[in-house]
């Protein structure tokens, strides 16, 4: 293996680590949002709020990584697209949708709980 191949291999490994990190943050965001929803369903809105904040922080971290990768690619196909890259992007988008829906559902649970307390 010559020096150029070694450098390419190192870049590939660093890219894979970055993509896995994106995947981990996206998975964490998804899990925290779903846990928040479970807590809200049980009337524990304080924990739900805390978990949603953790979910939002994980999305922020994932989005930062995604933005960095997009910047490195410069829209020119400089970064290789492989199955793990697509998988990470899929996880991020799903986490964002789940987060949005969980926020709305938590608010609905909160309103239902408030109505029950009034009766």
Rosetta silent file (secondary structure, phi, psi, omega in degrees, C-alpha in Angstrom):
SEQUENCE: XXXXXXXXXXXXXXXXXXXXXXXXXXXXXXXXXXXXXXXXXXXXXXXXXXXXXXXXXXXXXXXXXXXXXXXXXXXXXXXXXXXXXXXXXXXXXXXXXXXXXXXXXXXXXXXXXXXXXXX
SCORE:     score description
SCORE:     0.000 S_00000001
   1 L     0.000  126.345  178.907    0.000    0.000    0.000 S_00000001
   2 L   -87.287  175.100 -176.001    1.470    3.312   -1.004 S_00000001
   3 H   -60.791  -42.266 -179.109    1.083    6.609    0.849 S_00000001
   4 H   -62.871  -41.730  177.904   -1.804    7.835   -1.331 S_00000001
   5 H   -65.657  -39.187  178.815   -3.780    4.639   -0.711 S_00000001
   6 H   -63.921  -41.273  178.362   -3.092    4.901    3.030 S_00000001
   7 H   -65.139  -43.656  177.740   -4.370    8.490    3.079 S_00000001
   8 H   -60.692  -41.638  179.103   -7.500    7.471    1.128 S_00000001
   9 H   -63.803  -42.782  178.897   -8.104    4.607    3.574 S_00000001
  10 H   -62.776  -41.899  177.614   -7.723    6.934    6.556 S_00000001
  11 H   -62.919  -40.830  179.507  -10.199    9.404    5.025 S_00000001
  12 H   -63.484  -43.590  179.745  -12.665    6.564    4.397 S_00000001
  13 H   -64.536  -43.048  177.633  -12.388    5.353    7.989 S_00000001
  14 H   -62.450  -41.334  178.673  -12.863    8.906    9.326 S_00000001
  15 H   -63.806  -43.866  178.892  -15.890    9.377    7.071 S_00000001
  16 H   -62.281  -41.405  177.501  -17.392    6.092    8.241 S_00000001
  17 H   -61.193  -42.010  179.896  -16.880    7.088   11.886 S_00000001
  18 H   -64.497  -41.835 -179.669  -18.587   10.411   11.205 S_00000001
  19 H   -67.942  -39.148  176.395  -21.526    8.723    9.507 S_00000001
  20 H   -64.229  -38.491  176.650  -21.893    6.237   12.363 S_00000001
  21 H   -61.520  -42.407  175.137  -21.853    9.171   14.782 S_00000001
  22 H   -59.205  -44.064  179.463  -24.673   10.756   12.779 S_00000001
  23 H   -62.083  -42.364  179.675  -26.559    7.468   12.983 S_00000001
  24 H   -64.613  -45.536  178.416  -26.090    7.261   16.754 S_00000001
  25 H   -62.471  -42.201  179.256  -27.337   10.816   17.325 S_00000001
  26 H   -63.483  -43.483  177.795  -30.355   10.221   15.096 S_00000001
  27 H   -63.098  -39.378  177.758  -31.179    6.981   16.914 S_00000001
  28 H   -64.336  -43.117  178.706  -30.838    8.704   20.259 S_00000001
  29 H   -60.526  -44.934  179.279  -33.156   11.501   19.168 S_00000001
  30 H   -61.134  -49.221 -178.309  -35.752    8.995   18.017 S_00000001
  31 H   -61.544  -43.801  179.728  -35.544    6.961   21.227 S_00000001
  32 H   -64.034  -39.657  179.295  -35.786   10.009   23.476 S_00000001
  33 H   -65.428  -41.442  179.460  -38.827   11.316   21.592 S_00000001
  34 H   -68.961  -36.764  175.756  -40.604    7.962   21.850 S_00000001
  35 H   -65.849  -38.899  178.011  -39.772    7.694   25.564 S_00000001
  36 H   -60.398  -42.204  178.905  -41.098   11.227   26.059 S_00000001
  37 H   -61.663  -41.849  177.689  -44.337   10.174   24.409 S_00000001
  38 H   -62.244  -43.097  179.715  -44.668    7.190   26.766 S_00000001
  39 H   -65.699  -40.461  178.451  -44.152    9.412   29.798 S_00000001
  40 H   -64.139  -39.280  178.360  -46.705   11.932   28.551 S_00000001
  41 H   -58.899  -32.230  179.348  -49.209    9.118   27.991 S_00000001
  42 L   -91.687    5.780  176.578  -48.766    8.273   31.687 S_00000001
  43 L    85.609    5.889  179.951  -49.185   11.911   32.730 S_00000001
  44 L   -93.435   79.119 -173.676  -45.516   12.536   33.549 S_00000001
  45 H   -75.576  -26.308  177.787  -45.133   15.740   31.563 S_00000001
  46 H   -65.907  -47.158  178.049  -42.007   16.946   33.342 S_00000001
  47 H   -65.474  -39.004  178.016  -40.050   13.860   32.315 S_00000001
  48 H   -58.916  -42.826  179.726  -41.570   14.070   28.840 S_00000001
  49 H   -64.143  -42.425  178.958  -40.324   17.643   28.533 S_00000001
  50 H   -62.901  -44.675  179.940  -36.835   16.651   29.677 S_00000001
  51 H   -65.542  -37.444  177.564  -36.707   13.763   27.221 S_00000001
  52 H   -66.433  -36.105  176.519  -37.894   15.965   24.368 S_00000001
  53 H   -64.269  -39.559  177.211  -35.134   18.452   25.189 S_00000001
  54 H   -66.389  -38.655  176.713  -32.613   15.596   25.009 S_00000001
  55 H   -62.329  -43.816  179.812  -34.132   14.512   21.698 S_00000001
  56 H   -64.711  -37.145  178.302  -33.821   18.037   20.343 S_00000001
  57 H   -66.308  -40.944  178.944  -30.183   18.232   21.429 S_00000001
  58 H   -64.553  -39.910  176.743  -29.409   14.941   19.671 S_00000001
  59 H   -62.512  -40.724  179.628  -31.103   16.216   16.492 S_00000001
  60 H   -61.161  -44.495  178.854  -29.017   19.377   16.729 S_00000001
  61 H   -63.459  -44.280  179.327  -25.807   17.312   16.967 S_00000001
  62 H   -63.276  -41.461 -179.204  -26.883   15.087   14.064 S_00000001
  63 H   -64.999  -36.976  177.002  -27.819   18.104   11.978 S_00000001
  64 H   -61.253  -43.691  178.357  -24.402   19.652   12.628 S_00000001
  65 H   -64.627  -45.322 -179.940  -22.728   16.499   11.324 S_00000001
  66 H   -58.998  -44.758 -179.928  -25.068   16.394    8.329 S_00000001
  67 H   -62.769  -40.542  177.324  -24.333   20.033    7.497 S_00000001
  68 H   -61.828  -45.125  179.925  -20.598   19.380    7.724 S_00000001
  69 H   -63.495  -41.309  178.035  -20.882   16.415    5.364 S_00000001
  70 H   -62.489  -41.583  178.284  -22.938   18.433    2.897 S_00000001
  71 H   -63.312  -40.018  178.639  -20.332   21.197    3.028 S_00000001
  72 H   -66.191  -35.143 -179.051  -17.510   18.732    2.380 S_00000001
  73 H   -73.822  -31.995  179.379  -19.367   17.278   -0.575 S_00000001
  74 L    55.594   25.845  178.645  -20.056   20.736   -2.050 S_00000001
  75 L    66.364   15.837 -175.055  -22.819   19.218   -4.156 S_00000001
  76 L  -113.206    6.386 -178.990  -20.197   17.695   -6.429 S_00000001
  77 L    73.297   28.009 -179.559  -20.235   14.066   -5.320 S_00000001
  78 L   -70.919  -28.554  179.623  -16.911   14.397   -3.519 S_00000001
  79 L   -99.112  138.210  178.826  -18.070   12.059   -0.739 S_00000001
  80 L   -70.970  139.391  176.550  -18.952    8.465   -1.521 S_00000001
  81 L  -103.303  119.411  178.820  -22.566    7.529   -0.978 S_00000001
  82 L  -129.063 -178.008 -174.954  -22.950    4.032    0.409 S_00000001
  83 H   -61.509  -38.992 -178.758  -25.612    2.098    2.242 S_00000001
  84 H   -67.368  -33.530  176.824  -24.564    3.309    5.712 S_00000001
  85 H   -64.983  -46.634  178.861  -24.758    6.933    4.528 S_00000001
  86 H   -63.979  -41.702  179.156  -28.270    6.414    3.202 S_00000001
  87 H   -61.184  -43.849  179.127  -29.218    4.521    6.371 S_00000001
  88 H   -63.609  -43.486  178.851  -27.969    7.361    8.588 S_00000001
  89 H   -63.118  -41.485  178.407  -29.859    9.952    6.559 S_00000001
  90 H   -60.824  -44.893  178.286  -32.999    7.807    6.752 S_00000001
  91 H   -61.616  -42.236 -179.823  -32.664    7.562   10.537 S_00000001
  92 H   -62.600  -47.399 -178.814  -32.210   11.307   10.853 S_00000001
  93 H   -64.271  -41.048  177.122  -35.272   12.117    8.783 S_00000001
  94 H   -63.621  -41.327  179.121  -37.374    9.556   10.665 S_00000001
  95 H   -61.656  -39.780  179.997  -36.195   10.928   13.995 S_00000001
  96 H   -66.759  -40.341  177.892  -37.193   14.427   12.949 S_00000001
  97 H   -66.592  -45.242  178.921  -40.671   13.298   11.896 S_00000001
  98 H   -60.913  -40.761  179.229  -41.144   11.285   15.095 S_00000001
  99 H   -61.277  -45.133  178.666  -39.998   14.276   17.120 S_00000001
 100 H   -61.790  -46.358 -179.731  -42.545   16.550   15.437 S_00000001
 101 H   -66.651  -40.355  178.791  -45.378   14.074   15.932 S_00000001
 102 H   -61.983  -40.876  178.471  -44.355   13.341   19.528 S_00000001
 103 H   -59.555  -45.017  179.218  -44.410   17.061   20.337 S_00000001
 104 H   -65.914  -42.071 -179.109  -47.947   17.373   19.006 S_00000001
 105 H   -67.948  -37.115  177.177  -49.123   14.227   20.765 S_00000001
 106 H   -62.028  -41.531  177.249  -47.577   15.305   24.068 S_00000001
 107 H   -62.625  -40.083  176.992  -49.485   18.568   23.796 S_00000001
 108 H   -63.539  -44.134  176.288  -52.687   16.611   23.165 S_00000001
 109 H   -60.298  -40.027  179.120  -52.034   14.431   26.215 S_00000001
 110 H   -62.241  -44.493  179.072  -51.394   17.584   28.247 S_00000001
 111 H   -65.390  -41.420  178.271  -54.712   19.100   27.119 S_00000001
 112 H   -62.823  -41.541  179.509  -56.592   15.875   27.819 S_00000001
 113 H   -64.147  -41.310  179.214  -55.064   15.716   31.286 S_00000001
 114 H   -63.512  -40.936  178.465  -56.015   19.329   31.937 S_00000001
 115 H   -65.411  -39.575  179.005  -59.601   18.648   30.864 S_00000001
 116 H   -64.776  -37.127  179.525  -59.805   15.587   33.119 S_00000001
 117 H   -66.872  -30.626 -179.301  -58.603   17.638   36.090 S_00000001
 118 H   -74.821  -23.702 -176.895  -61.356   20.195   35.476 S_00000001
 119 L   -93.666    0.000    0.000  -64.124   17.604   35.574 S_00000001
